C-alpha cells in the first residue's frame, strides 16, 4: 500500500500596491511636474529614496556652486551666520547624513528637474493637470474597491 504524503507548498508574493503607491506611480507618468509631485507625495521606500536623491542632488549642486567665485562669496557671508549654525545643529542632531548615505544624485541635477517642472507649471493648463490627477485617483479608487470586493 502506497501512502500519499502531502507536501506543503509555500507561495510568497509581494502584497499588492496600496492606492497611494499606485497614485505616486501614476504621477510619475505626468511629466516633470508629476515626477516631482510623485517623489514628494509618494509613500513607501520609493518615495523616500526619491526625496533622499533630491536632497543629495541639492547638496552636490551647492558644493559645486560653492567652488565658483559667487559661491565663495556666499560661503564667506553665510559662514558665521547664526541661522546656518542652527541649521547645521538640527541637521547633525537629526543625523540626516545617515539617511543620505546611499542616496544617488540625479543625473541631470535637481535644478534641471525643478526648472522643467516649473516651466511645465508655467505653461500648463491647471485644469488639465487637476483633471488628470483626479482621473488617476478615481481609477485607482475603483480598482481598490474592486479588489476589496473580490477578496471578501
GUFI-84736 format. One record per residue (C-alpha): residue number from 0; residue in three letters; chain; x, y, z. Coordinates in steps of 0.001 Angstrom, whole numbers, plus 500000, padded with zeros to 6 digits. Example, Ala and Ser with C-alpha at 12.3 -4.5 7.8 and 13.67 -1.06 7.14 Angstrom:
<sites>
site nr=0	rest=ALA	kette=A	u=512300	v=495500	w=507800
site nr=1	rest=SER	kette=A	u=513670	v=498940	w=507140
</sites>
This chain:
<sites>
site nr=0	rest=UNK	kette=A	u=500000	v=500000	w=500000
site nr=1	rest=UNK	kette=A	u=501389	v=503399	w=498970
site nr=2	rest=UNK	kette=A	u=500961	v=506226	w=501399
site nr=3	rest=UNK	kette=A	u=500493	v=509652	w=499918
site nr=4	rest=UNK	kette=A	u=502245	v=512394	w=501775
site nr=5	rest=UNK	kette=A	u=501048	v=515933	w=501344
site nr=6	rest=UNK	kette=A	u=503929	v=518264	w=500727
site nr=7	rest=UNK	kette=A	u=503187	v=521791	w=501830
site nr=8	rest=UNK	kette=A	u=503606	v=524414	w=499193
site nr=9	rest=UNK	kette=A	u=504732	v=527860	w=500260
site nr=10	rest=UNK	kette=A	u=503726	v=530687	w=497936
site nr=11	rest=UNK	kette=A	u=505345	v=534028	w=498546
site nr=12	rest=UNK	kette=A	u=504049	v=537121	w=496799
site nr=13	rest=UNK	kette=A	u=504589	v=540777	w=497307
site nr=14	rest=UNK	kette=A	u=501499	v=542467	w=498656
site nr=15	rest=UNK	kette=A	u=499585	v=544409	w=496038
site nr=16	rest=UNK	kette=A	u=500474	v=548071	w=495868
site nr=17	rest=UNK	kette=A	u=498373	v=550353	w=498013
site nr=18	rest=UNK	kette=A	u=496199	v=553016	w=496397
site nr=19	rest=UNK	kette=A	u=498727	v=555641	w=497480
site nr=20	rest=UNK	kette=A	u=501556	v=553636	w=495878
site nr=21	rest=UNK	kette=A	u=499544	v=553460	w=492666
site nr=22	rest=UNK	kette=A	u=498862	v=557202	w=492715
site nr=23	rest=UNK	kette=A	u=502538	v=558007	w=493206
site nr=24	rest=UNK	kette=A	u=503484	v=555693	w=490331
site nr=25	rest=UNK	kette=A	u=500825	v=557189	w=488082
site nr=26	rest=UNK	kette=A	u=502001	v=560725	w=488861
site nr=27	rest=UNK	kette=A	u=505430	v=559806	w=487532
site nr=28	rest=UNK	kette=A	u=503838	v=559441	w=484104
site nr=29	rest=UNK	kette=A	u=502593	v=563039	w=484081
site nr=30	rest=UNK	kette=A	u=505931	v=564583	w=483088
site nr=31	rest=UNK	kette=A	u=508409	v=566508	w=485243
site nr=32	rest=UNK	kette=A	u=505700	v=568100	w=487369
site nr=33	rest=UNK	kette=A	u=504108	v=564715	w=488050
site nr=34	rest=UNK	kette=A	u=507507	v=563210	w=488846
site nr=35	rest=UNK	kette=A	u=508168	v=565954	w=491377
site nr=36	rest=UNK	kette=A	u=504731	v=565503	w=492951
site nr=37	rest=UNK	kette=A	u=505165	v=561728	w=492987
site nr=38	rest=UNK	kette=A	u=508539	v=562000	w=494708
site nr=39	rest=UNK	kette=A	u=507278	v=564393	w=497349
site nr=40	rest=UNK	kette=A	u=503852	v=562868	w=497982
site nr=41	rest=UNK	kette=A	u=504503	v=559212	w=497427
site nr=42	rest=UNK	kette=A	u=504546	v=556645	w=500185
site nr=43	rest=UNK	kette=A	u=506965	v=553905	w=500951
site nr=44	rest=UNK	kette=A	u=510565	v=553298	w=500144
site nr=45	rest=UNK	kette=A	u=510487	v=554546	w=496548
site nr=46	rest=UNK	kette=A	u=509282	v=557991	w=497590
site nr=47	rest=UNK	kette=A	u=511761	v=558139	w=500453
site nr=48	rest=UNK	kette=A	u=514541	v=557187	w=498059
site nr=49	rest=UNK	kette=A	u=513449	v=559862	w=495584
site nr=50	rest=UNK	kette=A	u=513421	v=562539	w=498277
site nr=51	rest=UNK	kette=A	u=516846	v=561408	w=499552
site nr=52	rest=UNK	kette=A	u=518185	v=561535	w=495995
site nr=53	rest=UNK	kette=A	u=516734	v=565021	w=495541
site nr=54	rest=UNK	kette=A	u=518340	v=566235	w=498783
site nr=55	rest=UNK	kette=A	u=521686	v=564676	w=497820
site nr=56	rest=UNK	kette=A	u=521429	v=566328	w=494393
site nr=57	rest=UNK	kette=A	u=520805	v=569702	w=496016
site nr=58	rest=UNK	kette=A	u=523801	v=569201	w=498329
site nr=59	rest=UNK	kette=A	u=526042	v=568302	w=495396
site nr=60	rest=UNK	kette=A	u=524775	v=571289	w=493430
site nr=61	rest=UNK	kette=A	u=525503	v=573546	w=496419
site nr=62	rest=UNK	kette=A	u=529037	v=572194	w=496707
site nr=63	rest=UNK	kette=A	u=529675	v=572862	w=493019
site nr=64	rest=UNK	kette=A	u=528268	v=576375	w=493390
site nr=65	rest=UNK	kette=A	u=530480	v=576992	w=496449
site nr=66	rest=UNK	kette=A	u=533528	v=576476	w=494170
site nr=67	rest=UNK	kette=A	u=532542	v=579392	w=491922
site nr=68	rest=UNK	kette=A	u=533580	v=582999	w=492704
site nr=69	rest=UNK	kette=A	u=529973	v=583933	w=493535
site nr=70	rest=UNK	kette=A	u=529592	v=580777	w=495629
site nr=71	rest=UNK	kette=A	u=532771	v=581512	w=497599
site nr=72	rest=UNK	kette=A	u=531378	v=584970	w=498337
site nr=73	rest=UNK	kette=A	u=528185	v=583411	w=499744
site nr=74	rest=UNK	kette=A	u=530192	v=580862	w=501748
site nr=75	rest=UNK	kette=A	u=532062	v=583716	w=503432
site nr=76	rest=UNK	kette=A	u=528833	v=585655	w=504084
site nr=77	rest=UNK	kette=A	u=526953	v=582653	w=505484
site nr=78	rest=UNK	kette=A	u=529906	v=581066	w=507296
site nr=79	rest=UNK	kette=A	u=529271	v=582873	w=510565
site nr=80	rest=UNK	kette=A	u=525507	v=583125	w=510246
site nr=81	rest=UNK	kette=A	u=523585	v=582067	w=513369
site nr=82	rest=UNK	kette=A	u=520844	v=580724	w=511096
site nr=83	rest=UNK	kette=A	u=523303	v=578476	w=509246
site nr=84	rest=UNK	kette=A	u=524789	v=577321	w=512554
site nr=85	rest=UNK	kette=A	u=521311	v=576454	w=513858
site nr=86	rest=UNK	kette=A	u=520515	v=574616	w=510650
site nr=87	rest=UNK	kette=A	u=523741	v=572629	w=510920
site nr=88	rest=UNK	kette=A	u=522927	v=571750	w=514541
site nr=89	rest=UNK	kette=A	u=519477	v=570455	w=513583
site nr=90	rest=UNK	kette=A	u=520925	v=568604	w=510570
site nr=91	rest=UNK	kette=A	u=523519	v=566929	w=512789
site nr=92	rest=UNK	kette=A	u=521108	v=566140	w=515616
site nr=93	rest=UNK	kette=A	u=518623	v=564613	w=513165
site nr=94	rest=UNK	kette=A	u=521507	v=562588	w=511689
site nr=95	rest=UNK	kette=A	u=520497	v=563492	w=508133
site nr=96	rest=UNK	kette=A	u=523847	v=562316	w=506754
site nr=97	rest=UNK	kette=A	u=522974	v=558798	w=507917
site nr=98	rest=UNK	kette=A	u=519719	v=558872	w=505951
site nr=99	rest=UNK	kette=A	u=521506	v=560137	w=502841
site nr=100	rest=UNK	kette=A	u=524307	v=557568	w=502923
site nr=101	rest=UNK	kette=A	u=523007	v=555547	w=499933
site nr=102	rest=UNK	kette=A	u=521361	v=558399	w=498073
site nr=103	rest=UNK	kette=A	u=522311	v=558780	w=494440
site nr=104	rest=UNK	kette=A	u=522116	v=562269	w=492987
site nr=105	rest=UNK	kette=A	u=520004	v=562713	w=489875
site nr=106	rest=UNK	kette=A	u=521949	v=562528	w=486627
site nr=107	rest=UNK	kette=A	u=520628	v=565866	w=485381
site nr=108	rest=UNK	kette=A	u=520806	v=567509	w=488788
site nr=109	rest=UNK	kette=A	u=517923	v=568901	w=490798
site nr=110	rest=UNK	kette=A	u=517934	v=572266	w=489094
site nr=111	rest=UNK	kette=A	u=517164	v=570692	w=485720
site nr=112	rest=UNK	kette=A	u=514254	v=568737	w=487201
site nr=113	rest=UNK	kette=A	u=512898	v=571744	w=489109
site nr=114	rest=UNK	kette=A	u=513281	v=574031	w=486092
site nr=115	rest=UNK	kette=A	u=511439	v=571524	w=483900
site nr=116	rest=UNK	kette=A	u=508646	v=571207	w=486459
site nr=117	rest=UNK	kette=A	u=508352	v=574982	w=486868
site nr=118	rest=UNK	kette=A	u=508443	v=575554	w=483102
site nr=119	rest=UNK	kette=A	u=505692	v=572966	w=482686
site nr=120	rest=UNK	kette=A	u=503690	v=574533	w=485512
site nr=121	rest=UNK	kette=A	u=504004	v=578000	w=483935
site nr=122	rest=UNK	kette=A	u=502601	v=576838	w=480601
site nr=123	rest=UNK	kette=A	u=500322	v=574017	w=481687
site nr=124	rest=UNK	kette=A	u=496591	v=574207	w=481896
site nr=125	rest=UNK	kette=A	u=496000	v=573714	w=485624
site nr=126	rest=UNK	kette=A	u=492516	v=572373	w=484978
site nr=127	rest=UNK	kette=A	u=494008	v=569707	w=482705
site nr=128	rest=UNK	kette=A	u=496586	v=568664	w=485306
site nr=129	rest=UNK	kette=A	u=493933	v=568523	w=488035
site nr=130	rest=UNK	kette=A	u=491672	v=566503	w=485739
site nr=131	rest=UNK	kette=A	u=494487	v=564033	w=485010
site nr=132	rest=UNK	kette=A	u=495257	v=563637	w=488710
site nr=133	rest=UNK	kette=A	u=491550	v=563193	w=489503
site nr=134	rest=UNK	kette=A	u=491158	v=560579	w=486762
site nr=135	rest=UNK	kette=A	u=494185	v=558673	w=488021
site nr=136	rest=UNK	kette=A	u=492900	v=558827	w=491606
site nr=137	rest=UNK	kette=A	u=489386	v=557722	w=490544
site nr=138	rest=UNK	kette=A	u=490794	v=554806	w=488551
site nr=139	rest=UNK	kette=A	u=492910	v=553710	w=491486
site nr=140	rest=UNK	kette=A	u=489961	v=554008	w=493872
site nr=141	rest=UNK	kette=A	u=487770	v=551916	w=491562
site nr=142	rest=UNK	kette=A	u=490478	v=549252	w=491238
site nr=143	rest=UNK	kette=A	u=490968	v=549182	w=495008
site nr=144	rest=UNK	kette=A	u=487230	v=548808	w=495625
site nr=145	rest=UNK	kette=A	u=487023	v=546003	w=493072
site nr=146	rest=UNK	kette=A	u=489962	v=544216	w=494683
site nr=147	rest=UNK	kette=A	u=488449	v=544645	w=498155
site nr=148	rest=UNK	kette=A	u=485131	v=543222	w=496948
site nr=149	rest=UNK	kette=A	u=486935	v=540327	w=495280
site nr=150	rest=UNK	kette=A	u=488809	v=539486	w=498491
site nr=151	rest=UNK	kette=A	u=485653	v=539349	w=500620
</sites>
